[in-house]
Amino acid sequence: MGYVINGVEKETDEYGYLLEPDFSEEAVHVIAAAEGIELTDDHWKIINYLRQKYQEDGHTPNLRNLIKGLQEDGIMPEADNKRMFDLFPNGGAAKQGVRIAGLPQPYGKGGY
């Protein structure tokens, strides 16, 4: 499995996560389309936050820390478990969101 992003075949693992991160906007559109997700502003808030945390920390936060960070940073004060799974129904933002963001598979239980 893989994705063609900007004319280049990108390799994925068995779960559909890119092996190497791709921070292009095209990557998000290609992967979201493959996942059947129509992107909204709230999707982009989460995707951009996940990308920022990956660049800062080398990994993405687990769901609990993702929600806490979105709330505390004022990016999405209304963030909660239900909202994350409404936006990303196949595994939530800590899994499906990371995949759509064009990032490698999170550590452990959603990334620690």
C-alpha positions as CSV (number, residue, x, y, z in Angstrom):
1,M,0.0,0.0,0.0
2,G,1.1,3.6,-0.5
3,Y,-0.1,7.0,-1.7
4,V,0.9,9.0,-4.7
5,I,1.5,12.5,-3.4
6,N,2.7,15.2,-5.9
7,G,3.5,12.4,-8.4
8,V,5.7,10.5,-6.0
9,E,4.8,7.1,-4.5
10,K,5.1,7.3,-0.7
11,E,5.5,4.0,1.2
12,T,3.3,3.2,4.2
13,D,3.3,0.6,6.9
14,E,0.7,-2.1,7.2
15,Y,-1.7,0.3,8.9
16,G,-1.5,3.1,6.3
17,Y,0.9,5.4,8.1
18,L,3.6,7.0,6.0
19,L,7.0,5.7,6.8
20,E,8.5,9.1,6.4
21,P,6.5,12.3,7.3
22,D,5.1,14.4,4.5
23,F,4.2,17.9,5.6
24,S,2.7,19.0,2.2
25,E,-1.0,20.0,2.0
26,E,-1.3,17.6,-0.9
27,A,-0.5,14.7,1.4
28,V,-3.4,15.6,3.7
29,H,-5.8,15.8,0.8
30,V,-4.7,12.5,-0.8
31,I,-4.8,10.6,2.5
32,A,-8.1,12.2,3.7
33,A,-9.7,11.2,0.4
34,A,-8.4,7.6,0.7
35,E,-9.9,7.6,4.3
36,G,-13.2,9.0,3.1
37,I,-12.8,12.2,5.2
38,E,-14.1,15.5,3.9
39,L,-11.8,18.1,5.6
40,T,-13.2,21.0,7.6
41,D,-11.5,23.8,9.5
42,D,-11.6,21.7,12.6
43,H,-9.8,18.8,10.9
44,W,-7.1,21.3,9.8
45,K,-6.7,22.7,13.4
46,I,-6.0,19.2,14.6
47,I,-3.8,18.2,11.7
48,N,-1.7,21.4,12.1
49,Y,-1.4,20.8,15.8
50,L,-0.3,17.2,15.3
51,R,2.3,18.2,12.8
52,Q,3.6,20.9,15.1
53,K,3.9,18.5,18.0
54,Y,5.6,16.0,15.8
55,Q,8.2,18.6,14.7
56,E,8.8,19.7,18.3
57,D,8.8,16.4,20.1
58,G,9.6,13.8,17.4
59,H,6.2,12.1,18.0
60,T,2.6,12.9,18.4
61,P,0.6,13.1,21.6
62,N,-1.8,10.4,22.8
63,L,-5.5,11.3,22.7
64,R,-5.7,12.6,26.2
65,N,-2.7,14.9,25.8
66,L,-3.9,15.9,22.3
67,I,-7.3,17.1,23.7
68,K,-5.6,18.8,26.7
69,G,-3.2,20.6,24.4
70,L,-5.9,21.8,22.0
71,Q,-7.9,23.1,24.9
72,E,-5.0,24.8,26.8
73,D,-3.5,26.4,23.7
74,G,-6.9,27.8,22.7
75,I,-6.8,26.0,19.4
76,M,-10.0,24.1,20.0
77,P,-11.4,24.8,23.5
78,E,-14.4,22.6,22.8
79,A,-12.2,19.5,22.1
80,D,-13.3,16.3,23.8
81,N,-13.3,12.6,23.1
82,K,-16.7,12.7,21.3
83,R,-15.6,15.6,19.0
84,M,-12.3,13.8,18.1
85,F,-14.1,10.6,17.1
86,D,-16.8,12.6,15.3
87,L,-14.1,14.2,13.2
88,F,-11.9,11.0,12.8
89,P,-14.3,8.1,13.2
90,N,-11.7,5.4,12.3
91,G,-9.5,5.5,15.4
92,G,-9.9,9.1,16.6
93,A,-7.5,12.0,16.1
94,A,-4.6,10.3,17.8
95,K,-4.6,7.5,15.2
96,Q,-6.6,8.4,12.0
97,G,-5.7,12.1,12.5
98,V,-2.0,11.3,12.6
99,R,-2.4,9.1,9.4
100,I,-4.2,11.9,7.6
101,A,-1.6,14.5,8.8
102,G,1.0,12.5,6.8
103,L,2.9,11.4,9.9
104,P,4.5,8.0,10.8
105,Q,2.6,5.6,13.2
106,P,2.4,6.9,16.8
107,Y,4.2,5.3,19.6
108,G,2.5,2.8,21.9
109,K,-1.1,3.6,22.7
110,G,-1.5,6.6,20.4
111,G,1.9,8.1,20.9
112,Y,3.6,8.8,24.2
